[in-house]
Amino acid sequence: MEQRPVAEQHRKPSIYDLSLAELTHALAGWGEPAFRARQVWEWLYQHKVDRFEAMANVPRALRDRLDAAYSVGTLLLVAEIKSSDGHTVKRLLELPDGQMIESVLMEYDGNRRTACISTQAGCAMGCVFCATGQMGFSRHLTPGEIVEQAVVFARQLEAAGERLSNVVLMGMGEPLHNYDATLEAIARLNDEAGLNIGQRHITLSTVGLVPAIRRFADENLQIGLAISLHAATDEERGKLLPINRRWPLADLMDAIRYYIDTTGRRVTFEWALIAGENDTAEQADRLGQLVRGLKCHVNLIPLNPTESYAGQPPDPARIEAFQQRLHDYGVNSTVRVRRGIDIHAGCGQLKADVVKRSRAKRVQPDEVR
């Protein structure tokens, strides 16, 4: 990702913020035929060029006009760190208004390459163990800002002879809080003329916005749905996820059943295991009782500690005992492979680290690059 001068990069809107229909309309206003928009679209999403100059079959005059009116993306690379095992890359990106977001690329065995992307700058949900939740909400991302994160990783992978195979909307922010932009971004990720990533290879994670889950079910997509559960009683969940006070577990589970019945899709429950908090036999029993019989899978995630939350991950024996107890209820579960722990790959941690360092040095974030 090129680090262009801030003034140049930020003065022009991103062409990624245009849908194909909007791009077609804009070019028609310039007197261009409809097929020119399709050509430009293919260069952006199939060839993944990073400049208009590279659009070889687009007339020079149109390339120049596009370059004068738009930029090919607006995300500026502030920082990039790689895990010691070489399988995880995390990037801190600056938006045109100075807000910062994170995206992560994770490589797994075989050909699976997964981009974890953000949908908001900050987050309004306030989950106590999440670094993003601790920093509060700044603004929604546009569809183009969401998609561009994936395009940049796809471009990088293709240059190395690989392909972006999966996208998870599990970065900074609550995707269903930014519903319309998230759905537009998913459409472009999935579009055969876009990034052409199959719906079953895209997963959206939510803390449980009940009306939005029902609305999402009615879209009848084959997108994976992950629910950040983390506790199986209202008392315990309310301590960790403030959203539970608005939509308690009974409401959430009703919405999840509606989603499963409507789409036929399995739901994944995310459970961040916190030592002495929600890794107990009692919580395992409560979880087993809550979800048994549902078309679901539980993803057990040893906590990725953050500076502002005192919780720690359990030891392996506690994790194994918790998983066995779920098995006794007939609930399938997996302990997630922990990626990027040495580079603080959890949501919001890189931004928090960079902002903290910049404040300590009394410099602006631009100077951290």
C-alpha positions as CSV (number, residue, x, y, z in Angstrom):
1,M,0.0,0.0,0.0
2,E,1.5,3.3,-1.1
3,Q,1.9,6.0,1.5
4,R,0.9,9.1,-0.6
5,P,1.1,12.6,0.7
6,V,-1.9,13.3,3.0
7,A,-3.0,16.4,1.2
8,E,-3.0,14.7,-2.2
9,Q,-4.7,11.5,-1.0
10,H,-7.4,13.1,1.0
11,R,-8.7,15.8,-1.4
12,K,-10.3,13.4,-3.8
13,P,-13.0,10.9,-3.1
14,S,-12.4,7.2,-3.4
15,I,-13.7,5.5,-6.5
16,Y,-14.3,2.4,-4.3
17,D,-17.2,4.4,-2.8
18,L,-19.1,4.2,-6.0
19,S,-21.4,1.2,-6.8
20,L,-21.3,-0.1,-10.4
21,A,-24.6,1.7,-11.0
22,E,-23.2,5.0,-9.5
23,L,-20.0,4.6,-11.6
24,T,-22.1,4.0,-14.7
25,H,-24.1,7.1,-14.0
26,A,-21.1,9.3,-13.3
27,L,-19.4,8.2,-16.6
28,A,-22.6,8.7,-18.5
29,G,-22.6,12.3,-17.3
30,W,-19.2,12.6,-18.9
31,G,-20.6,11.2,-22.2
32,E,-19.1,7.8,-21.8
33,P,-20.9,4.6,-22.9
34,A,-22.1,2.1,-20.3
35,F,-19.4,-0.5,-21.1
36,R,-16.7,1.9,-20.0
37,A,-17.9,1.7,-16.4
38,R,-17.7,-2.1,-16.6
39,Q,-14.1,-1.8,-17.9
40,V,-13.1,0.5,-15.0
41,W,-14.9,-1.8,-12.5
42,E,-13.0,-4.9,-13.8
43,W,-9.7,-3.1,-13.5
44,L,-10.5,-2.1,-9.9
45,Y,-11.8,-5.4,-8.6
46,Q,-10.6,-8.2,-10.9
47,H,-7.1,-6.8,-11.8
48,K,-6.9,-4.8,-8.6
49,V,-4.9,-2.0,-10.0
50,D,-3.8,0.8,-7.7
51,R,-3.8,3.6,-10.2
52,F,-5.9,4.7,-13.2
53,E,-2.8,4.8,-15.4
54,A,-2.7,0.9,-15.4
55,M,-6.2,0.6,-17.0
56,A,-4.7,-0.3,-20.4
57,N,-7.9,-0.6,-22.5
58,V,-9.5,2.6,-21.1
59,P,-8.9,5.7,-23.3
60,R,-6.1,8.0,-22.0
61,A,-8.5,11.0,-21.8
62,L,-10.9,9.0,-19.5
63,R,-8.0,7.8,-17.3
64,D,-6.8,11.4,-16.9
65,R,-10.3,12.6,-16.1
66,L,-10.8,9.8,-13.5
67,D,-7.5,10.6,-12.0
68,A,-8.5,14.2,-11.6
69,A,-11.8,13.4,-10.0
70,Y,-11.1,10.3,-7.9
71,S,-8.4,8.3,-6.1
72,V,-8.0,4.6,-6.2
73,G,-8.6,4.2,-2.5
74,T,-8.0,6.6,0.4
75,L,-6.5,4.4,3.1
76,L,-3.1,5.4,4.3
77,L,-0.8,2.9,5.9
78,V,0.3,4.1,9.3
79,A,1.9,0.9,10.7
80,E,2.3,-2.7,9.8
81,I,3.5,-5.5,12.0
82,K,4.1,-9.2,11.3
83,S,3.9,-12.1,13.7
84,S,7.0,-14.1,14.5
85,D,5.6,-17.2,12.8
86,G,5.0,-15.3,9.6
87,H,1.3,-16.2,9.4
88,T,-0.3,-13.0,10.5
89,V,0.1,-9.4,9.2
90,K,-1.7,-6.5,10.9
91,R,-2.1,-3.0,9.5
92,L,-3.1,0.3,11.0
93,L,-4.8,2.5,8.4
94,E,-5.6,6.2,8.4
95,L,-8.9,7.4,6.9
96,P,-9.2,10.8,5.1
97,D,-10.5,12.5,8.3
98,G,-7.6,11.2,10.4
99,Q,-9.5,8.3,12.1
100,M,-7.7,5.0,12.2
101,I,-8.8,1.4,11.6
102,E,-7.1,-2.0,11.6
103,S,-7.1,-4.9,9.2
104,V,-5.5,-8.3,9.6
105,L,-4.4,-11.0,7.1
106,M,-4.1,-14.5,8.4
107,E,-2.6,-17.4,6.6
108,Y,-3.6,-21.0,7.4
109,D,-2.5,-24.4,6.2
110,G,-3.5,-25.1,2.6
111,N,-4.6,-22.2,0.5
112,R,-6.8,-20.4,3.0
113,R,-6.0,-16.8,3.3
114,T,-8.4,-14.8,5.5
115,A,-8.7,-11.0,5.7
116,C,-10.3,-9.6,9.0
117,I,-11.6,-6.2,8.2
118,S,-13.2,-3.3,10.0
119,T,-16.6,-1.8,9.5
120,Q,-16.4,1.2,11.9
121,A,-13.7,3.5,13.3
122,G,-14.0,2.6,17.0
123,C,-17.1,0.9,18.3
124,A,-20.2,1.9,20.3
125,M,-20.8,-1.5,21.9
126,G,-18.4,-1.1,24.8
127,C,-17.5,-4.7,25.4
128,V,-15.2,-4.5,28.4
129,F,-12.4,-6.9,27.2
130,C,-12.1,-5.5,23.7
131,A,-9.6,-2.8,22.9
132,T,-11.8,-1.2,20.3
133,G,-14.8,-1.2,22.7
134,Q,-12.6,0.6,25.2
135,M,-11.8,3.5,22.8
136,G,-15.4,4.3,22.0
137,F,-17.2,5.1,18.7
138,S,-15.9,7.6,16.1
139,R,-17.9,6.9,12.9
140,H,-19.2,4.4,10.4
141,L,-17.0,3.4,7.5
142,T,-18.3,3.8,3.9
143,P,-18.8,0.7,1.7
144,G,-15.6,1.7,-0.2
145,E,-13.5,1.9,3.0
146,I,-14.7,-1.5,4.1
147,V,-14.0,-3.1,0.7
148,E,-10.7,-1.4,0.1
149,Q,-9.2,-3.2,3.1
150,A,-9.9,-6.6,1.4
151,V,-8.8,-5.3,-2.1
152,V,-5.4,-4.3,-0.8
153,F,-4.8,-7.7,0.8
154,A,-6.1,-9.5,-2.4
155,R,-3.7,-7.4,-4.5
156,Q,-0.8,-8.3,-2.3
157,L,-1.6,-12.0,-2.3
158,E,-2.1,-12.1,-6.1
159,A,1.3,-10.5,-6.6
160,A,2.7,-13.5,-4.7
161,G,0.7,-16.0,-6.7
162,E,-1.9,-16.6,-4.0
163,R,-5.6,-15.6,-3.6
164,L,-7.7,-14.1,-0.8
165,S,-10.1,-16.9,0.0
166,N,-12.0,-15.7,3.0
167,V,-13.2,-12.5,4.6
168,V,-14.4,-12.0,8.1
169,L,-16.1,-8.8,9.2
170,M,-14.7,-9.1,12.7
171,G,-12.3,-6.2,12.8
172,M,-13.0,-2.9,14.5
173,G,-16.7,-2.0,14.9
174,E,-20.1,-3.7,15.0
175,P,-21.1,-4.6,11.4
176,L,-24.8,-4.7,12.0
177,H,-24.6,-1.2,13.5
178,N,-23.4,0.0,10.1
179,Y,-25.9,-2.2,8.4
180,D,-26.4,-0.7,4.9
181,A,-22.7,0.0,4.2
182,T,-21.8,-3.5,5.5
183,L,-24.3,-5.2,3.2
184,E,-23.1,-3.1,0.2
185,A,-19.5,-4.1,1.0
186,I,-20.5,-7.8,1.2
187,A,-22.2,-7.6,-2.2
188,R,-19.0,-6.3,-3.7
189,L,-16.9,-8.9,-2.0
190,N,-19.2,-11.6,-3.3
191,D,-19.9,-10.2,-6.8
192,E,-18.4,-12.2,-9.7
193,A,-17.4,-8.9,-11.2
194,G,-16.1,-7.8,-7.8
195,L,-13.7,-9.8,-5.6
196,N,-15.7,-13.0,-6.4
197,I,-15.5,-14.4,-2.8
198,G,-18.2,-17.0,-2.2
199,Q,-20.9,-16.1,0.3
200,R,-20.0,-19.2,2.4
201,H,-16.4,-17.8,2.7
202,I,-17.6,-14.5,4.2
203,T,-18.5,-14.3,7.9
204,L,-20.1,-11.4,9.8
205,S,-19.7,-11.2,13.6
206,T,-22.2,-9.3,15.8
207,V,-22.6,-8.8,19.6
208,G,-26.3,-9.3,19.2
209,L,-28.3,-6.4,17.7
210,V,-31.6,-8.3,17.8
211,P,-33.6,-6.3,15.2
212,A,-30.7,-6.3,12.8
213,I,-30.2,-10.1,13.1
214,R,-33.8,-10.6,12.1
215,R,-33.4,-8.2,9.2
216,F,-30.2,-9.9,8.2
217,A,-32.0,-13.3,8.2
218,D,-34.6,-11.9,5.8
219,E,-31.8,-11.1,3.3
220,N,-31.6,-14.8,2.9
221,L,-27.9,-14.8,2.2
222,Q,-25.4,-17.6,2.7
223,I,-23.1,-15.4,4.7
224,G,-21.8,-17.0,7.9
225,L,-23.1,-15.4,11.1
226,A,-21.1,-15.4,14.3
227,I,-22.6,-14.2,17.6
228,S,-20.3,-12.8,20.3
229,L,-21.9,-14.6,23.3
230,H,-19.2,-14.9,26.0
231,A,-21.6,-15.6,28.8
232,A,-24.7,-17.7,29.2
233,T,-26.6,-15.8,31.9
234,D,-27.9,-12.2,31.7
235,E,-26.1,-11.2,34.8
236,E,-22.7,-12.4,33.6
237,R,-23.2,-11.3,30.0
238,G,-24.4,-7.9,31.0
239,K,-21.1,-7.4,32.9
240,L,-19.1,-8.1,29.7
241,L,-21.3,-6.9,26.9
242,P,-23.5,-3.8,27.7
243,I,-25.7,-4.6,24.7
244,N,-27.2,-7.5,26.7
245,R,-29.0,-4.9,29.0
246,R,-31.0,-3.8,25.9
247,W,-31.5,-7.2,24.3
248,P,-31.2,-9.9,26.9
249,L,-30.4,-13.5,26.1
250,A,-34.1,-14.5,25.7
251,D,-34.5,-11.9,22.9
252,L,-31.2,-12.8,21.4
253,M,-31.9,-16.5,21.3
254,D,-35.3,-15.9,19.7
255,A,-33.6,-13.9,17.0
256,I,-31.0,-16.6,16.4
257,R,-33.7,-19.3,16.1
258,Y,-35.5,-17.1,13.6
259,Y,-32.2,-16.7,11.6
260,I,-31.6,-20.5,11.6
261,D,-35.2,-21.3,10.6
262,T,-35.2,-18.7,7.9
263,T,-31.8,-19.4,6.3
264,G,-31.1,-23.0,7.2
265,R,-27.6,-21.8,8.2
266,R,-25.6,-22.8,11.2
267,V,-24.7,-20.1,13.7
268,T,-21.3,-19.8,15.3
269,F,-21.2,-18.7,19.0
270,E,-18.0,-16.9,19.9
271,W,-16.8,-17.4,23.5
272,A,-13.7,-15.6,24.7
273,L,-12.5,-17.7,27.6
274,I,-11.5,-15.6,30.6
275,A,-9.8,-17.3,33.5
276,G,-12.0,-17.4,36.6
277,E,-14.8,-15.5,34.8
278,N,-16.5,-17.6,32.2
279,D,-14.3,-20.7,32.0
280,T,-16.0,-22.5,34.9
281,A,-18.0,-25.7,34.9
282,E,-21.1,-23.8,35.8
283,Q,-20.8,-21.5,32.8
284,A,-20.1,-24.5,30.6
285,D,-23.3,-26.1,31.9
286,R,-25.3,-22.9,31.3
287,L,-23.9,-22.6,27.8
288,G,-24.6,-26.3,27.0
289,Q,-28.2,-25.9,28.3
290,L,-28.6,-22.6,26.3
291,V,-27.6,-23.8,22.9
292,R,-28.1,-27.6,22.8
293,G,-30.3,-28.7,20.0
294,L,-29.6,-25.6,17.9
295,K,-27.9,-25.8,14.6
296,C,-24.7,-24.2,15.9
297,H,-21.0,-24.5,16.7
298,V,-19.1,-22.9,19.6
299,N,-15.8,-21.2,18.9
300,L,-13.8,-21.1,22.1
301,I,-11.2,-18.3,22.0
302,P,-8.6,-18.0,24.8
303,L,-8.7,-14.3,25.7
304,N,-6.3,-11.9,24.0
305,P,-5.4,-9.7,26.9
306,T,-5.7,-5.9,26.6
307,E,-4.1,-3.2,28.8
308,S,-7.4,-1.8,30.1
309,Y,-8.9,-5.2,31.1
310,A,-7.4,-7.4,33.8
311,G,-8.7,-10.7,32.5
312,Q,-6.3,-13.4,31.3
313,P,-6.7,-16.6,29.2
314,P,-7.3,-19.9,31.1
315,D,-4.6,-22.6,31.2
316,P,-5.0,-25.4,28.7
317,A,-6.5,-27.9,31.2
318,R,-9.3,-25.5,32.0
319,I,-10.0,-25.0,28.3
320,E,-10.1,-28.8,27.7
321,A,-12.4,-29.3,30.7
322,F,-14.8,-26.6,29.4
323,Q,-14.8,-28.1,25.9
324,Q,-15.5,-31.6,27.3
325,R,-18.4,-30.3,29.3
326,L,-20.0,-28.9,26.1
327,H,-19.4,-32.2,24.4
328,D,-21.4,-33.9,27.2
329,Y,-24.4,-31.7,26.1
330,G,-23.9,-32.7,22.5
331,V,-22.6,-29.2,21.6
332,N,-19.7,-29.1,19.0
333,S,-16.9,-26.7,19.7
334,T,-13.5,-25.8,18.5
335,V,-10.6,-24.0,20.3
336,R,-9.6,-21.3,17.9
337,V,-5.9,-21.3,16.8
338,R,-4.5,-18.1,18.4
339,R,-3.0,-15.9,15.7
340,G,-0.9,-12.8,16.1
341,I,-0.7,-12.9,19.9
342,D,2.9,-11.6,19.8
343,I,1.8,-8.6,17.7
344,H,-1.4,-7.9,19.7
345,A,-3.6,-8.8,16.7
346,G,-6.8,-8.4,18.8
347,C,-9.2,-5.7,17.6
348,G,-8.0,-2.2,18.4
349,Q,-4.7,-3.1,20.0
350,L,-2.4,-1.8,17.3
351,K,-4.2,1.5,17.2
352,A,-4.1,1.8,21.0
353,D,-0.4,1.1,21.0
354,V,0.4,3.6,18.2
355,V,-1.8,6.4,19.8
356,K,-0.2,5.8,23.2
357,R,3.3,6.0,21.7
358,S,2.4,9.2,19.8
359,R,1.0,10.8,22.9
360,A,4.0,9.9,24.9
361,K,6.2,11.5,22.3
362,R,3.8,14.5,21.9
363,V,3.5,14.0,18.2
364,Q,0.6,13.7,15.8
365,P,-0.3,10.3,14.4
366,D,1.0,11.3,11.0
367,E,4.5,11.5,12.5
368,V,4.3,7.8,13.6
369,R,4.5,6.6,10.0
